Amino acid sequence: MTTKQDTLLAVLDVEIGPISETDGPGTHQIIAARPANRPLRNDGVWRHWMAQGYVYDLRHDGTGWHVTSEQWTEREAAHLYRLAEPKDGALRGDLPDQDGNTIPLDTARTYQIRQEIPGGAWKLFTA
């Protein structure tokens, strides 16, 4: 079970875009976000991956920053998603904040990305 981590590190700079979701009989588009220029990589690229109401856990797995969410479907959870560079898919170890700074992620720590209120700013937390 995801536990909320308490220390606020940054308000993230995010980009908004559409993603497709499969729900029962069909597929529909929802608006999602991502930290600016930080899609997720697995066997492809998931460009906008942060959906309202979800909590995202980030842990370094020895290769890169593995992102998970307890709210993901079984299909989404079956993939290994890592923070990446949008142009070439290179793995990234940092996140952009709303002030134009780059926040380096410490491999010895775990992080969460979440909104404290629905529709609010996306924030980076750690324990």
C-alpha positions as CSV (number, residue, x, y, z in Angstrom):
1,M,0.0,0.0,0.0
2,T,1.3,3.5,-0.9
3,T,2.0,5.6,2.1
4,K,2.1,9.4,1.7
5,Q,5.6,10.8,2.2
6,D,5.7,14.1,4.1
7,T,8.6,16.3,3.1
8,L,7.8,18.6,0.2
9,L,10.8,19.1,-2.1
10,A,9.3,21.0,-5.0
11,V,6.3,22.0,-7.0
12,L,6.9,20.5,-10.3
13,D,6.9,22.1,-13.8
14,V,4.4,20.0,-15.7
15,E,3.1,19.7,-19.3
16,I,-0.5,18.7,-20.0
17,G,-1.6,16.4,-22.8
18,P,-4.0,13.7,-23.8
19,I,-3.7,9.9,-23.1
20,S,-6.0,7.1,-24.1
21,E,-7.7,4.9,-21.5
22,T,-9.5,1.7,-22.1
23,D,-12.7,1.5,-20.0
24,G,-15.0,-1.5,-20.6
25,P,-16.3,-1.4,-24.1
26,G,-14.1,1.3,-25.6
27,T,-11.3,3.8,-25.4
28,H,-11.5,7.4,-24.4
29,Q,-9.1,10.3,-24.1
30,I,-8.3,12.0,-20.7
31,I,-6.1,14.9,-20.0
32,A,-3.0,14.0,-18.1
33,A,0.3,15.6,-17.1
34,R,4.0,14.8,-16.9
35,P,7.0,16.6,-15.4
36,A,8.2,18.8,-18.2
37,N,10.2,16.7,-20.7
38,R,10.0,13.6,-18.5
39,P,8.0,10.8,-20.2
40,L,8.2,7.2,-19.0
41,R,10.1,4.6,-21.0
42,N,9.5,0.9,-21.2
43,D,9.2,-0.9,-24.6
44,G,7.9,2.5,-25.9
45,V,7.3,6.0,-24.5
46,W,4.4,7.0,-22.3
47,R,4.4,10.8,-22.9
48,H,1.7,12.1,-20.4
49,W,1.3,9.7,-17.5
50,M,0.2,11.5,-14.4
51,A,-3.6,11.3,-14.0
52,Q,-5.5,13.3,-11.4
53,G,-6.0,11.5,-8.2
54,Y,-3.1,9.1,-8.6
55,V,0.0,8.9,-6.4
56,Y,3.3,8.0,-8.1
57,D,6.2,6.3,-6.3
58,L,9.7,6.7,-7.6
59,R,12.5,4.3,-6.6
60,H,15.9,3.8,-8.1
61,D,16.3,0.2,-9.2
62,G,20.0,0.2,-10.0
63,T,19.4,1.1,-13.6
64,G,17.0,4.1,-13.5
65,W,14.1,5.7,-11.7
66,H,11.3,3.1,-11.7
67,V,7.8,4.8,-11.5
68,T,4.8,2.9,-10.1
69,S,1.3,3.7,-8.9
70,E,-1.1,1.6,-6.9
71,Q,-4.0,3.1,-9.0
72,W,-2.6,1.7,-12.3
73,T,-4.5,-1.1,-14.0
74,E,-3.1,-4.6,-14.1
75,R,-2.0,-3.9,-17.7
76,E,-0.1,-0.7,-16.7
77,A,1.4,-2.3,-13.6
78,A,2.8,-5.2,-15.7
79,H,5.3,-2.8,-17.3
80,L,8.6,-1.4,-16.0
81,Y,8.4,2.3,-16.5
82,R,11.4,4.6,-16.0
83,L,11.9,8.4,-16.2
84,A,13.4,9.2,-19.6
85,E,14.4,11.9,-22.0
86,P,11.7,12.6,-24.6
87,K,14.0,12.9,-27.7
88,D,16.2,9.9,-27.4
89,G,14.7,7.9,-24.5
90,A,17.9,8.2,-22.4
91,L,17.2,7.6,-18.7
92,R,16.9,10.7,-16.5
93,G,17.6,11.2,-12.7
94,D,16.1,14.6,-12.2
95,L,12.8,16.5,-12.3
96,P,12.1,20.1,-13.2
97,D,10.5,22.5,-10.7
98,Q,8.2,25.4,-11.4
99,D,11.0,27.9,-10.8
100,G,13.1,26.6,-13.6
101,N,15.5,24.5,-11.4
102,T,16.4,20.9,-11.9
103,I,15.9,18.7,-8.8
104,P,18.4,15.8,-8.8
105,L,17.0,12.6,-7.4
106,D,19.2,10.8,-4.8
107,T,19.4,7.1,-5.4
108,A,19.4,6.4,-1.7
109,R,15.9,8.0,-1.3
110,T,12.4,7.2,-2.5
111,Y,10.0,9.9,-3.8
112,Q,6.4,10.5,-4.5
113,I,4.6,12.7,-7.0
114,R,1.1,13.7,-6.1
115,Q,-1.4,16.5,-5.9
116,E,-2.5,17.5,-2.4
117,I,-5.9,18.7,-3.8
118,P,-7.6,17.5,-7.0
119,G,-6.7,19.7,-9.8
120,G,-3.9,21.3,-7.8
121,A,-0.2,21.5,-8.5
122,W,1.8,18.4,-8.9
123,K,4.4,18.1,-6.1
124,L,7.5,16.1,-5.3
125,F,7.8,14.6,-1.8
126,T,10.2,12.4,0.1
127,A,10.4,10.8,3.5
